[in-house]
Amino acid sequence: MKYIFMALIIFLVSGCATWNGIKKDTKTGVGWTKEKVHKGAVYIEKKTQ
């Protein structure tokens, strides 16, 4: 029982930092993904011509 309690405490403490990281990544993730996909498409287009 005490191992479950310790795991829960560790998860809650580390979860706060993780949650802040998730919120930050989702705000900037869409723009980064579109940019990365576009660069990849341009690269493939140049290589296949």
C-alpha positions in Angstrom: 0.0 0.0 0.0 2.8 2.4 0.8 4.4 1.8 -2.6 1.1 2.8 -4.3 0.9 5.9 -2.2 4.6 6.8 -3.0 4.0 6.3 -6.7 0.9 8.5 -6.6 2.8 11.3 -4.8 5.7 11.1 -7.3 3.2 11.2 -10.2 1.5 14.2 -8.8 4.7 16.1 -8.3 6.2 15.3 -11.7 2.8 15.7 -13.4 2.7 19.4 -12.8 5.8 20.0 -14.9 4.6 17.6 -17.5 1.2 19.3 -17.8 2.8 22.8 -18.2 5.0 21.3 -21.0 2.0 19.8 -22.7 0.1 23.1 -22.6 3.2 25.0 -24.0 3.7 22.4 -26.8 0.1 22.4 -27.9 0.1 26.2 -28.3 3.0 26.2 -30.6 2.7 22.7 -32.0 0.3 23.4 -34.9 2.5 26.1 -36.5 5.7 24.0 -36.0 4.0 21.0 -37.6 2.8 22.9 -40.6 6.2 24.5 -41.2 8.0 21.1 -40.8 5.6 19.4 -43.2 6.0 22.2 -45.8 9.7 22.0 -45.6 9.6 18.3 -46.0 7.3 18.6 -49.1 9.6 21.1 -50.7 12.6 18.9 -50.1 10.9 15.9 -51.7 9.6 18.0 -54.6 13.2 19.2 -55.3 14.6 15.6 -55.1 12.0 14.1 -57.4 12.3 16.6 -60.2 
